[in-house]
Amino acid sequence: MLFLVAALLLMGVVMGSVAHVPLPVSLVAAVVIGIWLAVFAVRERHARRRLTSTN
């Protein structure tokens, strides 16, 4: 429950700061975060596939 409250608080801070920066800065940040999440997903899928193939 505490994790959920902290996540919502962080989301509120981030959304508030996005409202005050120019649109190109927000778009660049969104692209960077999207790339980071895509790399993370590919690494997790690769690690999970490697883990299940050894069993």
C-alpha positions in Angstrom: 0.0 0.0 0.0 2.8 2.4 0.8 4.4 1.6 -2.6 1.2 2.6 -4.3 1.0 5.9 -2.4 4.6 6.6 -3.3 4.0 5.7 -7.0 1.0 8.0 -7.1 2.9 10.8 -5.4 5.8 10.5 -7.9 3.4 10.4 -10.8 1.8 13.6 -9.6 5.1 15.3 -9.3 6.2 14.2 -12.8 2.8 15.2 -14.4 3.1 18.6 -12.7 6.5 19.2 -14.0 5.6 18.1 -17.5 2.9 20.8 -17.5 5.5 23.5 -17.0 8.1 22.5 -19.6 8.0 23.1 -23.3 6.4 20.5 -25.6 9.6 19.5 -27.3 11.3 18.7 -24.0 8.3 16.6 -22.9 8.4 14.7 -26.2 12.1 14.0 -26.0 11.7 12.8 -22.4 8.8 10.6 -23.5 10.9 9.1 -26.3 13.8 8.4 -24.0 11.6 6.7 -21.4 9.9 4.7 -24.2 13.3 3.5 -25.5 14.4 2.6 -22.0 11.2 0.6 -21.4 11.6 -1.2 -24.7 15.2 -2.1 -24.0 14.2 -3.3 -20.5 11.4 -5.5 -22.0 13.7 -7.0 -24.6 16.3 -7.8 -21.9 13.7 -9.4 -19.6 12.2 -11.5 -22.4 15.7 -12.6 -23.4 16.6 -13.5 -19.8 13.3 -15.3 -19.3 13.7 -17.3 -22.5 17.2 -18.3 -21.5 16.1 -19.3 -18.0 13.3 -21.5 -19.3 15.4 -23.2 -21.9 17.8 -24.6 -19.3 15.0 -26.3 -17.3 
